[in-house]
Amino acid sequence: MDHCSDIILVQRLKEGDATAYDDLFMKYHKLLCLNAYWFLRNDAEANDLVQTFFLDIWDKKLYLHFEGDIKGYLHQAVKNRCLTYLKKQKAEREQQVAFTQFQDAICTEHAENSPDYYKQALTAINEMAIQKRSAIQMVYMEGKRYQEAADEMGISINSFKTHLKRGLKVLRHAVIHKGY
């Protein structure tokens, strides 16, 4: 009986019935949040991820791709989004750790020769192009998340990551070649 109601629900969605979307949400939201929580171990992040998924179902018309077992599709889609989210979080943590290690190594190595390390590093950052400088300042000095900083700069997350990567490269080059 549940499978039949899902088939009818998908049919209503494909016909553009907004109440079918509400029914889908009411039927699967809590279940998908539990599924996401199992991967993320954080209620707020799990809820946000599922909420975004439901928005995408309607806005991007993902329901047009629903075939067969809708419950399985929804669970698999949420699982994939969780894994992608975790992968991105891990990459961001690794980049933060790499920058911190780089910063610590430079401080330790040049502590005796460059007592004004931070002043010199800030000078190198201030000499950068505005978008590279902004990316570095927002993430490493203000502690903003990539998406938050990208939104503030009015650019895509991928463009932001490119500016950050290039800014770190310029900083690394400046520190090595100028002897900071």
ZAKOL-954310 format. One record per atom (N, C-alpha, C): atom name; residue number from 1; x, y, z. Coordinates in pm, whole numbers, plus 50000, padded with zeros to 5 digits. Example, Ala and Ser with C-alpha at 12.3 -4.5 7.8 and 13.67 -1.06 7.14 Angstrom:
2
atom | n | u | v | w
N | 1 | 51319 | 49431 | 50780
CA | 1 | 51230 | 49550 | 50780
C | 1 | 51320 | 49670 | 50780
N | 2 | 51285 | 49775 | 50708
CA | 2 | 51367 | 49894 | 50714
C | 2 | 51290 | 50003 | 50787
This chain:
180
atom | n | u | v | w
N | 1 | 50083 | 49880 | 50000
CA | 1 | 50000 | 50000 | 50000
C | 1 | 50086 | 50125 | 50000
N | 2 | 50196 | 50123 | 50076
CA | 2 | 50285 | 50238 | 50085
C | 2 | 50350 | 50266 | 49951
N | 3 | 50388 | 50160 | 49879
CA | 3 | 50450 | 50175 | 49747
C | 3 | 50352 | 50238 | 49648
N | 4 | 50226 | 50197 | 49656
CA | 4 | 50123 | 50254 | 49567
C | 4 | 50105 | 50403 | 49596
N | 5 | 50104 | 50440 | 49723
CA | 5 | 50087 | 50582 | 49757
C | 5 | 50207 | 50663 | 49709
N | 6 | 50326 | 50602 | 49710
CA | 6 | 50445 | 50671 | 49658
C | 6 | 50435 | 50691 | 49508
N | 7 | 50384 | 50593 | 49438
CA | 7 | 50367 | 50604 | 49292
C | 7 | 50270 | 50718 | 49260
N | 8 | 50161 | 50724 | 49334
CA | 8 | 50063 | 50831 | 49314
C | 8 | 50125 | 50966 | 49350
N | 9 | 50203 | 50969 | 49456
CA | 9 | 50270 | 51092 | 49499
C | 9 | 50365 | 51144 | 49390
N | 10 | 50442 | 51054 | 49332
CA | 10 | 50534 | 51092 | 49224
C | 10 | 50456 | 51142 | 49103
N | 11 | 50349 | 51074 | 49073
CA | 11 | 50264 | 51115 | 48960
C | 11 | 50210 | 51256 | 48982
N | 12 | 50164 | 51283 | 49104
CA | 12 | 50113 | 51417 | 49136
C | 12 | 50223 | 51522 | 49126
N | 13 | 50343 | 51487 | 49173
CA | 13 | 50457 | 51580 | 49163
C | 13 | 50487 | 51615 | 49018
N | 14 | 50491 | 51513 | 48935
CA | 14 | 50523 | 51533 | 48793
C | 14 | 50416 | 51616 | 48722
N | 15 | 50297 | 51616 | 48777
CA | 15 | 50189 | 51698 | 48722
C | 15 | 50194 | 51841 | 48777
N | 16 | 50290 | 51868 | 48867
CA | 16 | 50307 | 52003 | 48921
C | 16 | 50221 | 52034 | 49042
N | 17 | 50171 | 51932 | 49108
CA | 17 | 50085 | 51950 | 49225
C | 17 | 50171 | 51988 | 49347
N | 18 | 50161 | 52113 | 49391
CA | 18 | 50240 | 52162 | 49504
C | 18 | 50204 | 52091 | 49634
N | 19 | 50081 | 52047 | 49648
CA | 19 | 50042 | 51976 | 49770
C | 19 | 50110 | 51840 | 49778
N | 20 | 50144 | 51783 | 49663
CA | 20 | 50217 | 51656 | 49662
C | 20 | 50357 | 51677 | 49720
N | 21 | 50416 | 51792 | 49692
CA | 21 | 50547 | 51825 | 49749
C | 21 | 50536 | 51833 | 49901
N | 22 | 50432 | 51898 | 49950
CA | 22 | 50410 | 51906 | 50095
C | 22 | 50392 | 51767 | 50155
N | 23 | 50317 | 51683 | 50085
CA | 23 | 50295 | 51545 | 50133
C | 23 | 50426 | 51467 | 50137
N | 24 | 50508 | 51485 | 50035
CA | 24 | 50639 | 51419 | 50030
C | 24 | 50724 | 51464 | 50148
N | 25 | 50725 | 51593 | 50171
CA | 25 | 50801 | 51650 | 50282
C | 25 | 50753 | 51592 | 50415
N | 26 | 50624 | 51594 | 50438
CA | 26 | 50569 | 51544 | 50564
C | 26 | 50598 | 51395 | 50584
N | 27 | 50595 | 51321 | 50476
CA | 27 | 50613 | 51176 | 50484
C | 27 | 50758 | 51137 | 50511
N | 28 | 50853 | 51207 | 50448
CA | 28 | 50992 | 51161 | 50452
C | 28 | 51090 | 51251 | 50526
N | 29 | 51051 | 51371 | 50564
CA | 29 | 51147 | 51465 | 50624
C | 29 | 51215 | 51409 | 50749
N | 30 | 51138 | 51364 | 50846
CA | 30 | 51197 | 51314 | 50971
C | 30 | 51285 | 51192 | 50947
N | 31 | 51239 | 51104 | 50862
CA | 31 | 51314 | 50983 | 50830
C | 31 | 51448 | 51017 | 50764
N | 32 | 51446 | 51112 | 50672
CA | 32 | 51569 | 51152 | 50604
C | 32 | 51663 | 51229 | 50698
N | 33 | 51606 | 51304 | 50792
CA | 33 | 51690 | 51372 | 50891
C | 33 | 51763 | 51270 | 50979
N | 34 | 51693 | 51164 | 51016
CA | 34 | 51758 | 51057 | 51093
C | 34 | 51869 | 50991 | 51012
N | 35 | 51841 | 50969 | 50885
CA | 35 | 51940 | 50911 | 50795
C | 35 | 52063 | 51002 | 50786
N | 36 | 52042 | 51131 | 50769
CA | 36 | 52153 | 51226 | 50759
C | 36 | 52228 | 51235 | 50892
N | 37 | 52155 | 51231 | 51003
CA | 37 | 52219 | 51238 | 51135
C | 37 | 52313 | 51119 | 51156
N | 38 | 52275 | 51005 | 51105
CA | 38 | 52358 | 50886 | 51119
C | 38 | 52497 | 50910 | 51060
N | 39 | 52504 | 50985 | 50951
CA | 39 | 52632 | 51016 | 50887
C | 39 | 52701 | 51136 | 50951
N | 40 | 52626 | 51242 | 50979
CA | 40 | 52686 | 51369 | 51020
C | 40 | 52703 | 51384 | 51170
N | 41 | 52622 | 51313 | 51247
CA | 41 | 52626 | 51321 | 51394
C | 41 | 52607 | 51463 | 51446
N | 42 | 52525 | 51539 | 51376
CA | 42 | 52496 | 51676 | 51416
C | 42 | 52354 | 51709 | 51369
N | 43 | 52266 | 51736 | 51465
CA | 43 | 52125 | 51761 | 51432
C | 43 | 52107 | 51878 | 51336
N | 44 | 52172 | 51989 | 51366
CA | 44 | 52154 | 52109 | 51284
C | 44 | 52203 | 52088 | 51141
N | 45 | 52321 | 52027 | 51127
CA | 45 | 52375 | 52003 | 50993
C | 45 | 52289 | 51903 | 50916
N | 46 | 52242 | 51800 | 50985
CA | 46 | 52156 | 51700 | 50920
C | 46 | 52026 | 51764 | 50873
N | 47 | 51967 | 51845 | 50958
CA | 47 | 51842 | 51912 | 50924
C | 47 | 51863 | 52009 | 50807
N | 48 | 51971 | 52085 | 50810
CA | 48 | 52001 | 52179 | 50701
C | 48 | 52021 | 52105 | 50569
N | 49 | 52094 | 51995 | 50574
CA | 49 | 52120 | 51919 | 50452
C | 49 | 51990 | 51865 | 50392
N | 50 | 51905 | 51809 | 50475
CA | 50 | 51778 | 51755 | 50427
C | 50 | 51687 | 51867 | 50377
N | 51 | 51687 | 51978 | 50449
CA | 51 | 51605 | 52093 | 50407
C | 51 | 51650 | 52141 | 50269
N | 52 | 51780 | 52152 | 50248
CA | 52 | 51834 | 52194 | 50118
C | 52 | 51797 | 52093 | 50010
N | 53 | 51803 | 51966 | 50045
CA | 53 | 51766 | 51861 | 49950
C | 53 | 51620 | 51877 | 49907
N | 54 | 51532 | 51900 | 50003
CA | 54 | 51390 | 51918 | 49967
C | 54 | 51369 | 52043 | 49882
N | 55 | 51442 | 52148 | 49911
CA | 55 | 51433 | 52268 | 49827
C | 55 | 51478 | 52237 | 49685
N | 56 | 51586 | 52160 | 49673
CA | 56 | 51635 | 52122 | 49540
C | 56 | 51535 | 52034 | 49466
N | 57 | 51467 | 51947 | 49539
CA | 57 | 51367 | 51862 | 49475
C | 57 | 51266 | 51948 | 49402
N | 58 | 51222 | 52056 | 49466
CA | 58 | 51121 | 52142 | 49404
C | 58 | 51183 | 52241 | 49306
N | 59 | 51285 | 52314 | 49350
CA | 59 | 51344 | 52419 | 49266
C | 59 | 51412 | 52366 | 49141
N | 60 | 51484 | 52256 | 49157
CA | 60 | 51557 | 52199 | 49042
C | 60 | 51477 | 52089 | 48973
N | 61 | 51354 | 52071 | 49016
CA | 61 | 51263 | 51972 | 48959
C | 61 | 51323 | 51831 | 48959
N | 62 | 51388 | 51796 | 49069
CA | 62 | 51447 | 51662 | 49081
C | 62 | 51340 | 51554 | 49077
N | 63 | 51218 | 51590 | 49112
CA | 63 | 51108 | 51492 | 49113
C | 63 | 51082 | 51436 | 48973
N | 64 | 51126 | 51506 | 48870
CA | 64 | 51108 | 51455 | 48734
C | 64 | 51192 | 51329 | 48710
N | 65 | 51294 | 51309 | 48793
CA | 65 | 51382 | 51192 | 48780
C | 65 | 51337 | 51076 | 48867
N | 66 | 51233 | 51095 | 48947
CA | 66 | 51185 | 50988 | 49034
C | 66 | 51127 | 50875 | 48949
N | 67 | 51182 | 50758 | 48967
CA | 67 | 51131 | 50637 | 48902
C | 67 | 51139 | 50524 | 49004
N | 68 | 51045 | 50437 | 49004
CA | 68 | 51050 | 50320 | 49091
C | 68 | 51039 | 50356 | 49238
N | 69 | 51132 | 50303 | 49317
CA | 69 | 51130 | 50316 | 49462
C | 69 | 51175 | 50456 | 49506
N | 70 | 51079 | 50541 | 49534
CA | 70 | 51109 | 50680 | 49573
C | 70 | 51181 | 50685 | 49708
N | 71 | 51142 | 50597 | 49800
CA | 71 | 51204 | 50595 | 49932
C | 71 | 51353 | 50564 | 49919
N | 72 | 51385 | 50466 | 49838
CA | 72 | 51525 | 50431 | 49815
C | 72 | 51603 | 50545 | 49750
N | 73 | 51539 | 50611 | 49654
CA | 73 | 51602 | 50724 | 49586
C | 73 | 51633 | 50835 | 49686
N | 74 | 51535 | 50869 | 49770
CA | 74 | 51553 | 50977 | 49867
C | 74 | 51665 | 50945 | 49966
N | 75 | 51666 | 50821 | 50016
CA | 75 | 51770 | 50782 | 50112
C | 75 | 51908 | 50784 | 50047
N | 76 | 51918 | 50734 | 49924
CA | 76 | 52047 | 50732 | 49856
C | 76 | 52094 | 50875 | 49825
N | 77 | 52004 | 50961 | 49785
CA | 77 | 52040 | 51100 | 49754
C | 77 | 52090 | 51172 | 49880
N | 78 | 52023 | 51150 | 49992
CA | 78 | 52067 | 51212 | 50118
C | 78 | 52202 | 51154 | 50161
N | 79 | 52218 | 51025 | 50146
CA | 79 | 52347 | 50962 | 50180
C | 79 | 52458 | 51023 | 50096
N | 80 | 52436 | 51037 | 49966
CA | 80 | 52538 | 51094 | 49877
C | 80 | 52570 | 51238 | 49916
N | 81 | 52469 | 51315 | 49951
CA | 81 | 52492 | 51454 | 49992
C | 81 | 52569 | 51459 | 50123
N | 82 | 52541 | 51367 | 50214
CA | 82 | 52615 | 51362 | 50341
C | 82 | 52762 | 51330 | 50315
N | 83 | 52787 | 51232 | 50231
CA | 83 | 52925 | 51194 | 50201
C | 83 | 53000 | 51308 | 50133
N | 84 | 52934 | 51378 | 50043
CA | 84 | 52996 | 51493 | 49976
C | 84 | 53025 | 51603 | 50078
N | 85 | 52930 | 51627 | 50166
CA | 85 | 52947 | 51729 | 50271
C | 85 | 53066 | 51695 | 50360
N | 86 | 53075 | 51569 | 50403
CA | 86 | 53185 | 51526 | 50489
C | 86 | 53319 | 51537 | 50417
N | 87 | 53320 | 51506 | 50289
CA | 87 | 53443 | 51517 | 50210
C | 87 | 53488 | 51663 | 50202
N | 88 | 53394 | 51754 | 50180
CA | 88 | 53427 | 51897 | 50174
C | 88 | 53477 | 51946 | 50309
N | 89 | 53413 | 51903 | 50416
CA | 89 | 53456 | 51944 | 50550
C | 89 | 53598 | 51896 | 50577
N | 90 | 53627 | 51773 | 50538
CA | 90 | 53761 | 51718 | 50560
C | 90 | 53864 | 51799 | 50482
N | 91 | 53835 | 51833 | 50358
CA | 91 | 53928 | 51911 | 50275
C | 91 | 53951 | 52049 | 50337
N | 92 | 53846 | 52112 | 50388
CA | 92 | 53860 | 52243 | 50451
C | 92 | 53946 | 52233 | 50578
N | 93 | 53924 | 52128 | 50658
CA | 93 | 54006 | 52109 | 50779
C | 93 | 54152 | 52087 | 50742
N | 94 | 54175 | 52006 | 50639
CA | 94 | 54312 | 51979 | 50596
C | 94 | 54381 | 52106 | 50548
N | 95 | 54308 | 52190 | 50477
CA | 95 | 54366 | 52315 | 50429
C | 95 | 54396 | 52408 | 50547
N | 96 | 54308 | 52412 | 50644
CA | 96 | 54330 | 52493 | 50763
C | 96 | 54453 | 52444 | 50839
N | 97 | 54465 | 52312 | 50854
CA | 97 | 54580 | 52254 | 50923
C | 97 | 54708 | 52284 | 50846
N | 98 | 54704 | 52271 | 50713
CA | 98 | 54822 | 52298 | 50631
C | 98 | 54866 | 52443 | 50647
N | 99 | 54771 | 52535 | 50648
CA | 99 | 54806 | 52676 | 50663
C | 99 | 54865 | 52700 | 50802
N | 100 | 54805 | 52641 | 50904
CA | 100 | 54854 | 52658 | 51041
C | 100 | 54995 | 52601 | 51054
N | 101 | 55019 | 52484 | 50995
CA | 101 | 55152 | 52425 | 50999
C | 101 | 55253 | 52512 | 50925
N | 102 | 55210 | 52566 | 50812
CA | 102 | 55295 | 52656 | 50734
C | 102 | 55330 | 52778 | 50818
N | 103 | 55229 | 52833 | 50883
CA | 103 | 55247 | 52951 | 50967
C | 103 | 55341 | 52920 | 51083
N | 104 | 55320 | 52807 | 51149
CA | 104 | 55404 | 52768 | 51261
C | 104 | 55548 | 52744 | 51218
N | 105 | 55565 | 52678 | 51103
CA | 105 | 55700 | 52650 | 51053
C | 105 | 55775 | 52779 | 51023
N | 106 | 55709 | 52871 | 50961
CA | 106 | 55773 | 52999 | 50929
C | 106 | 55807 | 53074 | 51057
N | 107 | 55716 | 53074 | 51152
CA | 107 | 55741 | 53144 | 51279
C | 107 | 55861 | 53085 | 51351
N | 108 | 55864 | 52953 | 51361
CA | 108 | 55971 | 52886 | 51432
C | 108 | 56105 | 52904 | 51361
N | 109 | 56104 | 52885 | 51231
CA | 109 | 56227 | 52890 | 51152
C | 109 | 56289 | 53029 | 51151
N | 110 | 56206 | 53130 | 51149
CA | 110 | 56258 | 53266 | 51134
C | 110 | 56235 | 53353 | 51257
N | 111 | 56210 | 53292 | 51370
CA | 111 | 56180 | 53370 | 51491
C | 111 | 56296 | 53461 | 51530
N | 112 | 56417 | 53408 | 51520
CA | 112 | 56533 | 53488 | 51560
C | 112 | 56565 | 53595 | 51456
N | 113 | 56550 | 53561 | 51328
CA | 113 | 56584 | 53655 | 51221
C | 113 | 56474 | 53755 | 51192
N | 114 | 56351 | 53722 | 51221
CA | 114 | 56238 | 53809 | 51188
C | 114 | 56143 | 53823 | 51306
N | 115 | 56177 | 53907 | 51401
CA | 115 | 56088 | 53922 | 51515
C | 115 | 55954 | 53984 | 51477
N | 116 | 55947 | 54050 | 51362
CA | 116 | 55823 | 54112 | 51316
C | 116 | 55755 | 54025 | 51210
N | 117 | 55752 | 53892 | 51232
CA | 117 | 55696 | 53800 | 51133
C | 117 | 55554 | 53839 | 51093
N | 118 | 55470 | 53862 | 51192
CA | 118 | 55330 | 53892 | 51160
C | 118 | 55318 | 54021 | 51081
N | 119 | 55398 | 54118 | 51117
CA | 119 | 55396 | 54245 | 51044
C | 119 | 55439 | 54222 | 50899
N | 120 | 55542 | 54141 | 50881
CA | 120 | 55591 | 54113 | 50746
C | 120 | 55490 | 54030 | 50667
N | 121 | 55428 | 53933 | 50733
CA | 121 | 55327 | 53852 | 50665
C | 121 | 55207 | 53939 | 50626
N | 122 | 55167 | 54028 | 50715
CA | 122 | 55057 | 54119 | 50683
C | 122 | 55093 | 54212 | 50568
N | 123 | 55219 | 54254 | 50563
CA | 123 | 55264 | 54338 | 50451
C | 123 | 55252 | 54261 | 50321
N | 124 | 55295 | 54134 | 50322
CA | 124 | 55285 | 54050 | 50202
C | 124 | 55138 | 54032 | 50162
N | 125 | 55052 | 54012 | 50259
CA | 125 | 54909 | 53995 | 50230
C | 125 | 54851 | 54125 | 50174
N | 126 | 54888 | 54237 | 50233
CA | 126 | 54835 | 54366 | 50188
C | 126 | 54882 | 54403 | 50048
N | 127 | 54992 | 54345 | 50001
CA | 127 | 55042 | 54372 | 49867
C | 127 | 54970 | 54287 | 49761
N | 128 | 54889 | 54192 | 49804
CA | 128 | 54818 | 54103 | 49711
C | 128 | 54703 | 54175 | 49642
N | 129 | 54656 | 54113 | 49533
CA | 129 | 54535 | 54160 | 49467
C | 129 | 54419 | 54150 | 49567
N | 130 | 54322 | 54235 | 49551
CA | 130 | 54214 | 54249 | 49650
C | 130 | 54140 | 54119 | 49678
N | 131 | 54110 | 54039 | 49574
CA | 131 | 54031 | 53919 | 49598
C | 131 | 54112 | 53812 | 49669
N | 132 | 54239 | 53801 | 49637
CA | 132 | 54324 | 53705 | 49708
C | 132 | 54337 | 53747 | 49854
N | 133 | 54362 | 53876 | 49875
CA | 133 | 54377 | 53929 | 50010
C | 133 | 54248 | 53908 | 50090
N | 134 | 54135 | 53940 | 50030
CA | 134 | 54006 | 53924 | 50099
C | 134 | 53981 | 53779 | 50136
N | 135 | 54012 | 53688 | 50045
CA | 135 | 53990 | 53545 | 50071
C | 135 | 54073 | 53500 | 50191
N | 136 | 54200 | 53537 | 50194
CA | 136 | 54287 | 53497 | 50305
C | 136 | 54240 | 53560 | 50436
N | 137 | 54208 | 53688 | 50433
CA | 137 | 54165 | 53756 | 50555
C | 137 | 54036 | 53697 | 50610
N | 138 | 53940 | 53671 | 50522
CA | 138 | 53810 | 53620 | 50569
C | 138 | 53822 | 53482 | 50632
N | 139 | 53900 | 53395 | 50570
CA | 139 | 53909 | 53258 | 50620
C | 139 | 54005 | 53246 | 50739
N | 140 | 54126 | 53301 | 50726
CA | 140 | 54228 | 53276 | 50826
C | 140 | 54235 | 53382 | 50936
N | 141 | 54187 | 53501 | 50910
CA | 141 | 54193 | 53604 | 51013
C | 141 | 54057 | 53629 | 51079
N | 142 | 53951 | 53613 | 51001
CA | 142 | 53817 | 53636 | 51055
C | 142 | 53746 | 53505 | 51088
N | 143 | 53801 | 53392 | 51044
CA | 143 | 53745 | 53261 | 51076
C | 143 | 53615 | 53227 | 51006
N | 144 | 53591 | 53287 | 50891
CA | 144 | 53466 | 53260 | 50818
C | 144 | 53477 | 53130 | 50740
N | 145 | 53361 | 53069 | 50718
CA | 145 | 53355 | 52949 | 50634
C | 145 | 53366 | 52991 | 50488
N | 146 | 53406 | 52898 | 50404
CA | 146 | 53425 | 52928 | 50263
C | 146 | 53297 | 52983 | 50200
N | 147 | 53184 | 52917 | 50226
CA | 147 | 53059 | 52960 | 50164
C | 147 | 53019 | 53099 | 50211
N | 148 | 53037 | 53124 | 50338
CA | 148 | 53003 | 53255 | 50395
C | 148 | 53090 | 53365 | 50331
N | 149 | 53219 | 53338 | 50319
CA | 149 | 53311 | 53436 | 50259
C | 149 | 53280 | 53456 | 50111
N | 150 | 53250 | 53347 | 50041
CA | 150 | 53217 | 53356 | 49898
C | 150 | 53091 | 53440 | 49878
N | 151 | 52992 | 53418 | 49962
CA | 151 | 52868 | 53496 | 49954
C | 151 | 52895 | 53644 | 49979
N | 152 | 52978 | 53671 | 50078
CA | 152 | 53011 | 53810 | 50110
C | 152 | 53086 | 53879 | 49995
N | 153 | 53170 | 53801 | 49925
CA | 153 | 53245 | 53857 | 49812
C | 153 | 53160 | 53859 | 49685
N | 154 | 53047 | 53789 | 49687
CA | 154 | 52958 | 53787 | 49571
C | 154 | 53009 | 53700 | 49458
N | 155 | 53081 | 53592 | 49494
CA | 155 | 53134 | 53500 | 49393
C | 155 | 53097 | 53357 | 49430
N | 156 | 53116 | 53265 | 49336
CA | 156 | 53085 | 53125 | 49362
C | 156 | 53188 | 53066 | 49458
N | 157 | 53152 | 52956 | 49521
CA | 157 | 53243 | 52890 | 49615
C | 157 | 53370 | 52844 | 49543
N | 158 | 53357 | 52797 | 49419
CA | 158 | 53474 | 52752 | 49345
C | 158 | 53567 | 52867 | 49311
N | 159 | 53512 | 52981 | 49273
CA | 159 | 53594 | 53100 | 49247
C | 159 | 53664 | 53143 | 49374
N | 160 | 53591 | 53138 | 49486
CA | 160 | 53651 | 53175 | 49614
C | 160 | 53770 | 53085 | 49646
N | 161 | 53752 | 52954 | 49629
CA | 161 | 53860 | 52860 | 49659
C | 161 | 53981 | 52887 | 49571
N | 162 | 53957 | 52925 | 49446
CA | 162 | 54066 | 52957 | 49354
C | 162 | 54142 | 53079 | 49405
N | 163 | 54071 | 53183 | 49446
CA | 163 | 54137 | 53304 | 49499
C | 163 | 54216 | 53271 | 49625
N | 164 | 54160 | 53189 | 49712
CA | 164 | 54228 | 53152 | 49836
C | 164 | 54355 | 53073 | 49805
N | 165 | 54343 | 52977 | 49716
CA | 165 | 54458 | 52894 | 49678
C | 165 | 54570 | 52980 | 49618
N | 166 | 54533 | 53070 | 49529
CA | 166 | 54632 | 53157 | 49466
C | 166 | 54692 | 53256 | 49566
N | 167 | 54610 | 53303 | 49658
CA | 167 | 54660 | 53393 | 49762
C | 167 | 54762 | 53324 | 49852
N | 168 | 54734 | 53200 | 49890
CA | 168 | 54828 | 53124 | 49972
C | 168 | 54958 | 53097 | 49896
N | 169 | 54946 | 53074 | 49766
CA | 169 | 55064 | 53052 | 49683
C | 169 | 55151 | 53178 | 49680
N | 170 | 55086 | 53294 | 49663
CA | 170 | 55158 | 53422 | 49663
C | 170 | 55224 | 53444 | 49799
N | 171 | 55153 | 53416 | 49907
CA | 171 | 55207 | 53434 | 50042
C | 171 | 55326 | 53341 | 50064
N | 172 | 55311 | 53216 | 50024
CA | 172 | 55420 | 53120 | 50037
C | 172 | 55543 | 53169 | 49959
N | 173 | 55520 | 53213 | 49837
CA | 173 | 55629 | 53263 | 49752
C | 173 | 55696 | 53385 | 49816
N | 174 | 55615 | 53476 | 49869
CA | 174 | 55669 | 53598 | 49931
C | 174 | 55751 | 53564 | 50054
N | 175 | 55704 | 53471 | 50134
CA | 175 | 55775 | 53434 | 50257
C | 175 | 55907 | 53366 | 50224
N | 176 | 55906 | 53277 | 50126
CA | 176 | 56028 | 53205 | 50090
C | 176 | 56129 | 53297 | 50024
N | 177 | 56085 | 53377 | 49927
CA | 177 | 56178 | 53459 | 49850
C | 177 | 56221 | 53588 | 49919
N | 178 | 56140 | 53640 | 50006
CA | 178 | 56178 | 53763 | 50077
C | 178 | 56244 | 53732 | 50211
N | 179 | 56247 | 53604 | 50244
CA | 179 | 56314 | 53564 | 50366
C | 179 | 56239 | 53597 | 50493
N | 180 | 56107 | 53604 | 50485
CA | 180 | 56028 | 53630 | 50606
C | 180 | 56036 | 53505 | 50688
